[in-house]
Amino acid sequence: MQQLSGLDAAFLAMETSAVFGHVGSVCVIDPSTSLEPLTLDRLTRLIEKRLHLIPPFRRRLVEVPLGLDQPYWIEDPGFDIEYHVRELALAEPGDNRQLAEQAARLHARPLDRRRPLWELYLIHGLHGGRKAIYTKVHHAAIDGVSGNDILAAVLDLSPEGRDEGEIPEWTCDKQPGNVSMLARSAVSLSSNPIRAARMSYGLVRSLPGLATSPGRPKLPIVDRLLKRDANVVLSSAGLRAPATPFNKSVSAHRRWAFVSLPLDDVKQVKNALGSTVNDVVMALSAGALRRWLLEHDALPDAPLVAGVPVSVRTDDQKGKGGNRVSSMIAPIPTHLADARERLQACSEAMRSAKQQHGALPADMLADVAQFAMPALAGQAARLAARLRLVERINAFNLIISNVPGPSVPLYYAGCRLEAYYPLSAIADGQGLNITVMSYGGQLHFGLIADRELVPDLDRMAGYLADELAELKKAVA
C-alpha cells in the first residue's frame, strides 16, 4: 500500500459532475511499419507485458473511512486488463475533425474509481491508413514527467520492439478493512505537526528572497502580500485576472483541437531574439488568444494571466509516479498588437516569474495540499462550483504547459509514431487549457476547452500557425 500525497489527492478532490481530474494523449501512428497487423488483442498483450514498467496501471484507490486522511493505492486484486484496453472506429473519411470530436467525447467521461484510473482506446479508420491510440490517466497518479515515463514504457526505438526479458512476478494486495485503514491514518496524521513546522520554516526563509527578487516588481501577488505598490505588468485588478468568455463555470462536455508546428521554425524565432522555446510557445499562445478574443469582441485591455506548471522532480524521484509539480503565474501580453513585442514581453515575464518562483520552497504547493482533509476538500470543491466562486476570484485565465518530449523516432506496437498530442484538464473558472509536447521535430499543441464556452476551438488552434508565420516574418 502507498498513500497518496496531498497534492495527488487534490486532483481527486477537485472533481465534480463537470470537472474531471484525468489527463490524456492521442498518439497518431502509421501501421505500415508494423511487422503484423495492429489488433485490439495484440495491443492488449503488449500493454500486459509492460505493466511491471507502469506501476499506476495496476493500482486502485482505497478511501480512508469518513475521508479523514488521504487515500491509498493498493495493487488491485481484481485487475482486468481487458476492461481498460478498448477499440472503436471512425466513420469515413476519418479526418482530423472526427478524431478531435471522438477524443473530446472520450475525455469527457469520468474514470471509474473502483478500478485502476486509466483507459486506452485503439482508434481505427483514420485517413491515410493510419490509426490513433487515445489514453487517459488520472492526474492523481501522474504528472507531465511521470506521464513521459509511461510513454517510454510502451514505445520502442524500432518496429521490432524490445527484448522483454524476464517479467517479474506481480503480487496483488488484500482489500484492507476499515479498522486497519484508520490505524494507518492515525500514524500518518501524527506527523502533520512536523510537516507544518518544516513548511513554515521554509516559507520564512524564503521571504527575504521574495522581497529582493528582481522578478518581484513584475508580479502583483507578492506586492499585495508585502503591501507595496509597483509598476506591475498585470492590471490593477491585482489577484483577479481579467474576464474572458472562457473564464466561467464549465459543463461536463469538452472540445479538443490540435495542431503541429515545425520546431526548427520555432528555434529560428527564439534564436533571432535570444529567447527560449518556451517563450515562443507563450508568445504563440498569446497571439492566438488575442486573435480569438478580437474576433469575439472580448479582448480585455489588460494582459491575460497564465498558470504555468513547473516540475520540481529531483533525480532520485525520476521513474516514480505521483505529482512533483509547482506553478508559476505569468502575464501573457494579449494587449500588445505587435508579434515581436509580444515575444519580448513574454521573455521578460517568464524571466520574472522564474525568479519569483525560485524564491519559494519547491515543495510548498505539495506541503500546503498535504493538510487538506479529503472529506472537506471535496465538499469545498462542490460548494465552490455551486456558488461559482472561481468566476468572482480568478487568479489566472488559463493554464499553458510545455512538456519536452523525445527527439528520436519511436514505435508503438511496431507502428511508427507520427505525432503525440496532449489532452489536459479544465476546471471552473479556467475553461481553456493549452498543452504542448515536442516530438519528431514538431511542437504538438493540444487545446481543450468547455464545449459551450469555446465552440470554435479549432479556429484558435489554427491561429497558432498564423502566429508562427507572423513571428518568422517579424524576425526575418
Phi, psi and omega in degrees: 000144180222127182279141176289147172286167178299324179290319175301312183294335179298328179287340171280318183293334183288345188286136172229193178291347181237345181249128182241148186260012181265158174236163185207185179204157171236118174262120174267125188233155179251106183290350184294341180272350184283146181284342178210159183301143178271109178248169178299317182296318180295319179295319179299315180295324178297311179299320181299321180290337184259005186299330179292343177269352184232073184307322182299339186287344178246012181253139174233167184280147166230119182279146172282135181309137178067008180063035184281341182211171180297144180290177182236155167265137170233153174289113192297115179292342180251027185300133182225101184300327184288342174290326189270333183255121188226176178215158174203172182225143174276145173286155177300141012269000179067047184272181184295326179295319178295320178297317180297319180295318181293318179297321179297320180292319178295323183287342181272008178256126180291153177279149181279114183288353177278356181229168172307140194271068175201156174214153180220133182237127169272121185250115179268166168088012177287142186300153182080015179076009182275168174230171177223153175233114177263130179231139171227141181223143181290140180295341176296338183260334185217158164242194184297320182289314179290337172295323175296328178295322176295318178300316180296331182288329185259345181262155182234165180272352180212161178296337181286349180084208183225164174283111184294334182067198181275122180278122182296150180289139181255136179241125179276165178263158171275147178296118181286151178274168182297321182295315180294325178294319179293323179295316178299319182292327178299319178293317181296316182293335181294340180271357182301317178302324179293316179297321180296318179295319180295319180295316181298319179297316179295321180291317179298318180296332184276344185301317177301321178295323178295320183291327184256000183299133176301336181277350186300316181295343182272348183239127188282344187299309181289328176302319180292320181294322183268002175060041179238146177267149179206161176279081189277158177287324183284172181287167179292353178293348174072243186283356181256122179287153179297152183282141175222169179298336183263006178259062179223176176296142185262160173264185179273006186248148188233156165237148178223140177222153183216154179202149177244136179236143182295127180293327179298322178293320178296317180293325176301317180293314184292325178292324182295328184248006178066032179255198180239166176301319181295324176299319180293321176302316179296320180292320176299317180296317179298317180294318179295319178296318179300313180300316182294317181293322176298319180298330180258014179052047186222022182281119177289157176290327181270156177294151172288168180236131181248141166269129184240107179297144180228129177283133174244023181288126179274171182300321182284351177262358179292143181086356178256150180281198179079186185247128173230070185229154170232191183210142173252152173247123184222138174288144174240126195282065176291346181278350181266134184276336185268130184296319180296317178296324178296318179295317179297321178293322177297318179299315180294316181296319181290324175298315180295318180296321179293320177296318178296315181295324181293341179277352181258153176301136185300324185261017186298318180300317179293321181293319179297316182295336183297336185269359181278118177288126186307319182299318181283323181296319178295317178295322179296319179296317180291322178294317179299323178294316180295320182274356180055044184293323185293334177292333182272327180231095186237113184284335179210161186271325182199168174256134174237121186231135180238113184250115177295137180240185181291150181254356181258154178297139182231162184226138181247109184054038179087348181269133182294130178281116180272319184205153180228107184253129180275151169233118184256203184241151172238167183213170177303130181092335176232082185272018179214139178220135176241117179235141186234139176229131178265138176191140172060036180075016181228152165260118183259109181269133171238118180251128177233142185208166171296139187298325183270327184289325179230077185290340181245051184298329180297330176293318177298319177298319178296328179294337177298317177295320178298320180294321178295319177298321179293319179293318178300320178294322183290330183257359182297000000 
